[in-house]
Amino acid sequence: MVPNAVVYVDSSLIVLNKPAGLLSVPGKGPDKQDCLSARVRAQYADALVVHRLDMATSGLLVMARGPAMQRALSDAFAQRSVHKRYEAVVSGCVAAEPGAWQTIDLPIAADWPNRPLRVVDPVNGQPSLTRYQVVLGQASAKAPYRTTRLLLEPVTGRTHQLRVHLRAIGHPILGDALYAEPSVLSQSNRLLLHACALAFAHPATGEAMQFACPADF
């Protein structure tokens, strides 16, 4: 198990803090079998996958304990009744008043010639909506280029949605090996995207559950 990965556990679910660089679920090939879900199942044999984070993304992820809880939590995600919030540092100065929520409403489709990449596609893309809020702009010795820290809420849950939307508006995430140009990629040795908050109704009791895990960048 990853040290300090378990944020919360009970008989119905497990909330975890996934580190960047670790797969959520197994990939293809023997070199991609080490992942968070496998490590959790080694300690909690009834743990089942409900959703996932990109390998490069860190932060909060929930697993169910047993098939009934997996169905209940999966339904909650499908019905968009799970509130998710992310924190990111992006390239450039995002033109928005701090504290005001803005939206990115751009359809996303698979970029078939360049899989696993995704693209904004007004013709064939699926509706995709992201809310974002500027936290602050920053320039420091650690981040000498002008950057902006954002809070992000994916209303829809398309693959790579946050990364694609932010690049589309001209502000790719620092350290994004898939969507950022070399000058932006080089500003961080990891993707600066972190799932910092989760809120949902407990699948067994209906109790309101809220979890927060601030980014370490």
N, C-alpha and C positions, 0 to 999 in steps of 0.2 A: 504493500500500500504506500501511496505517496505520504510523506510525513505531514501531519496537520491537514490532510485533505478533507476529512469528515467534519462538516460544519454542524450537521444535525442528523440524528438517526432515531427512528422509532420502529414499531412493528409494521408500518405501512410504507415507509419511504426513507431515502437517504439523500441528504443534500451535501454536495461536494464542491470543493474549490479546485478546479482543474488547473494544473500549471501549463503555461505555454510550452509547445513542443511535444506534448504527449497526445496521442490519438485518443479520441473518446471511445471508439469501437475498433475492432480489428480491421485492418486493411487487407489487400490482396498480397499474398506472398508471405513466406516464413519470417521475413524481417520486419513485418508490420503486425505481428500478433501481440506485442506488448502494448497495452492500452489501459486507460482508466477503468473501463468496465470490467476487464479481465482481472485487474488488481483488486477491485471491489468484490467481485464474485469469489475470489480466493478467501475473503474474510466473511462475506455475507452471501451464502450460496444461493439464496432466493432473490438476489438483486437482479433486476431486469431493466434494460435500456428504455427510456421514454423519449428523449431527445438528445441532441449532441451539439458540441461546439467544434468549430474548425480546429485542426491540430495546432495552428499558430495562435489561436485565441485562448486566453486564460479566463477563469472565473467560475461562476456558480452554475451547477448542473444538478438535476435531480434524477434519481433512479427509483424505481418502484420495487416493493418487496412482494413478489407473487403476481400471478397473472391478473387477478381481479383489480389490484391497485394499479397495475400497468395499464389496463383498459381505461380505468377512471382518469388517470393522469393524462393518457394519450388523448382522450376525449376532450379534456380541459384545454390542452394545447390546440387541438383541432378547432375548437369553438372560440379560440382567442380569449379565453378567460384567465389565462396566465399572464401576469404583467411582467415584462422583461425590460431591464434597462442596462445599457452598456456605457462604458467610458472609453474615449479614444483621444489620441493626439494626432492631429492632421496637419498637413502642409499648408502654409499660407494663412492669411488673416481672413477668417470667415465673416462676411458682412452681415451681422445680425446683432441686435441689441442683447446684451447679456441678460439671461433670465427669461427671454421671450422664446416660446416654442415655434419653430418653423417646420415645414414639411417638404419632403422630396417625394414626388408622385411620378415615378418613371417605371414602365413595364420592363421586366427582365426575362431574358431567354438564355438557353444554353448556346454557347459559342461552339457549335459542333466541330468546325475544323481545328479548334484550339482547346478542346476539352482538357481539364475541367473548368476552364474559364467561362464566365457568364458575361453577357453584354446587355446594355439597354437596347431594346428592340420594340419600337412603337407598333409594328405590324404583328409580330408573332409572340411578343413577350406577355408574361402573366402580370396582372396588376400587382404593383409592389409599392408599399407606402412606408416611409420612414419619418419619424419625428426627431428633431434635434434641437438642442439648446446650447448656446455658447456659454461655457464656464469662464474662460479667460483666454486672452492671447498671451503668448510668452516668448521671450528670447533670453537665453541665459548661456553660461559657459557650456552647460551640458547640452543645450539645444540652441546653438548660435543662430540658426535660421529662424525666421518668423514662423511660428506654429500656433495652433489654436486647440485648446482642450474642449471637448464636446461631451455632453450626455446624449445618448441615442436611444430611441425606442422603436424597434421594428414592429409596426402594426401587422404587417404580413410577415411570413417567415420563409422567404425564398433563399436558396443556396447563395452564399456570399453577398446577401442583399446589402448589408451595411458597407462593405468594401466597394461594391460596384456603384452604389448610389453616391458615395463620397467622392470617388474618382470622377463620376459623371458631372458633378458640380465644381470640379476643379480643385478638390482638396483631398487627395489620397491619404490614407493612413500611413504614418511613419512606419518603416520596416516591413511594408507589405510586399512580399516577394512575388505575388501574382499580379498586382494591379498598380504598383507605384513605379515611376521611372527611377533609374539608378540614383539620381541625386536625392530622392526622397527615401528610397530603400536604405541608402547608406547612413541615414540619420539615426537609425536604431538597429541594434543587433537582434531585435524581436519585433513582431507585430504589436503595435501599441493599441490593442483592442482588448477590453476586459469586460466580462459579464458581471456587473457590480451589484445587481439587485434582482430578486425574484419574489413574486407575491402570487399566492393562489389559495384556493380553499382546500383544506385537508381532505383527501379522497375518502377517508373513512368517517370522519367526524363533522366535516363541513367547517371546522374552525378556520379563521383567517390566519394564514401563515405568511410571514414576511422575513426575508433574509437579505442582508447587505454584506458586501465584501469589497471594500475600496481597492482600487488598483494600486499596485506598488510601483508605478512609474509616474 
